[in-house]
Amino acid sequence: MKKLLSISAALVLFAGAAFGQKPFEGQIDFWMYNNVDTTYYFYYVKGNHIKITNTDPKTNNDQGYFLIDLSSKKTTALSAPFRHTYFDQPSPAPVKPAGTPKVNKTGKSKTINGYKCEEIVVEDAEEGLKVSFWVASGGFDFFVPMMDILNRKDKFSEYYKAIPKTAGMFPMEATETDMAGAAKGSMKATLVKAGSVSDGTFAIPAGYNKVDRKDDGK
């Protein structure tokens, strides 16, 4: 079952970029599974601008999306096309694991989507959970600032933020388990495509009207 993208409910989720490395511009597709629902995300990135959509891959129906401006730290939420409305989306309060997460770089590596990734495991004994991240360096400068704006309330995001020096990195894959190893959730990037993105991608479409969030039924 697929869920609509929710700011309050997002990878998000990922050490420093290589010196002089060009910031990533292009498209990233990934899914997130919480043992109940699978959510599909599509990122379009250019400079300080990000578009996050949640499109049903079977029907290609646009189910609403978000525009994020990293420079102003502003998020705009747009409804599905048939509603033609948008509103300012405030950032929720930051969230943290309940205990004191321990971060372990295992030394393992593998290639995902053409990027060499290192395994970083974060575990919190108090919560009885751990997340294994496969993290790539590739000029993904947008990702940490985006996470700081979204402040998603999921364990992938909470535990990823516990990892130090993640500027320029992105989690290509992650698995959440309890301390006994039972699966609790997973996420994986299925496409990382560098390339030019049109400025119009980040524009509010003509005919959309701004509303208060309470008036839009959100």
N, C-alpha and C positions, 0 to 999 in steps of 0.2 A: 504494500500500500504506500502511496506517495503522499508526502506532506507538503503543504505550501511553505515556501521560504519564510522564516520568521526571524526578525532581528533579535527579539528578546529570548527566543528559544535556544551558529553559525557558525565552520571550520572553522575555522578557522582554524589554534592550532599552530611559528616555526622560525658559523658563528659568523662572523662578519663576512661581508661580500669581498671578493677578491679586489685588490687594489686596482682602481681604474676600470672596473667592470661596468659595462653599460647596464643601466636599469632595465628590467624586463618590460617589454611592451608586447601585448598579444592576448591570447585567450587561454584560460585554464578551465577544464571541466573536471568535476569530481562528484562522487557520491558519498553520503554518510548514512550508516545503518546503526540503529540502536536496539537491535534484536526484535523490533516491532515494525518500524517504518524505514523505508529508504527515501532519502531526500537527495535530489539531483541539483547541483549548483553549477553555474556558469559564470566565470569571472572574465571581464574585459578590462584590460589595464592599459593606461597611457599616462605617464608622468604622475601627477597628483590626482588623477581621476580614475575611478573604478565604477563599473556597472556590475551588479550582481543580479542574475535572473534565476528564476525557478521555472523551467519549461519542461512540460511532459515530453520526454523523448519519443513516445509512441505517437502522439497526436501533434506535436510541435506547437501546442497551444501555450501562449505566454500567460502566466498566472500572476503577473505583477513583478516588480523589480525595485531595486534600490540604486541610487546614484550617490556616491561618496566622494567628497572633495577633501583630500587630506590636508590641503593648505589651510582651509577654513574649519576643518573638522566638522563639516556639515553633512548630514545624511538626509536625502529626500526619498520618500517612499511613493511609488507610483502604483496605482491600482491596475487590475487587469484591463485590457484595452476597451472592453465594452462599458466601463464606468467612467473613463476619461477624467480621473481626479488624481491629485497628488497632495502631499503634506510634508511638513518638516518632521523628521523622526529624531527625538532627543536620544542621546546616548544613555543607556541604563547604567546603574551603579556597578563598579567593578566587582568581580567575584573571585574567590580564592579557595583552594582546597581546605578542608577542615583542619588537617594536621600540618606536619612539616614535611613537604615532599623531598625525596632523595633523588638526585639526578646521577645517572650512570651512563657514561659513554662506553659501549661494549667493545668497540674496536671492529665490529662487523660492518661490512659494506656490501652493497649490491646496486645494480643499475636499474633505474625505473624511469620510463619515458625519456631515455637517452641521457639522464643525469645520474652521476655517481652519488649515492646516498649513504650516509652513516647512520647507524642505529643508536638512538638515545632513549633510555628507559627512565621513566619518572614513576616513582611509587610513593604512596602515602599509606603507612601502616594503620593510621587512625581511621581512615576511610576504608581500608582493606581493598584498595584498588591500585592498579598500575597501568600505564600506557606506554607502549613501545612505538616510538616514532622513527620513520625512515626519512631523514631530512637532507635536502639538496641545497647546495649553494649555487646561485645563478643570477645574482643581481635582483633578487625578489625584494627590492627595497620597500615595496608597498605593503607587504604582508603584516609586519608587526604594527605599524601605525594604524592599519585598518582594524586589527584586532583590538587595539586600544580604544577605538571609536565604537566598535560593535559590542564589546564586553559580553560576549556570548556566554550563556549559562549552560555549557556542556563540558564534560570532563576533558575532551580533547583540547579545548581552548584553555581551561583552567590549568591543566597540567603542562601544556606547552609554555605558558607564561612563566612557569617555574624554572625553565631552562635559561641560563644566562647567555648573553652574547649571541642572540639569534638574528641580528640585523642581516638582511640580505638573503635569508634562508626561507625555505618553504617545505612543509611536510607532504611528501608524495604519497605516503601511506602511513596508517597508524592502526593499532589494535588495542582495545581496552579490555582488561580481564580483571577478575578478582585475584587474590593472592594465591589461590590454588590453581589458577590458570583457566578458569571457566570464562568463556567469551561473554563480554558485556556490550560490545559494539565495535565497529570498524569504519574506516574511511579510506578512500583511495582516489588519487588523481588518475583519470583515464586519458587525458589529452593535455599536453603543454605545448602550445603552438606560438612561437615567437613570430611577430610580424606587425606591420603597420595597422593601427586602429583609427578609424575615422573620428574626427572631433564630434561629429554629429551623433555618435553612439552615446554621448553623455549629455545630450540636450533633452529637455522636456518636450515631448511631441506637441505640435500645434493642436489646439482644441482641448487640451487638458486644463482643468480649472483647479486652483488651489483651494483647499478646504481645511477646516480644523479637523484634527484626527477624530474627535468625538462625533463630528458630523458625517465622517466617511464610513462610520460603522465599524472601525477597526478596534 
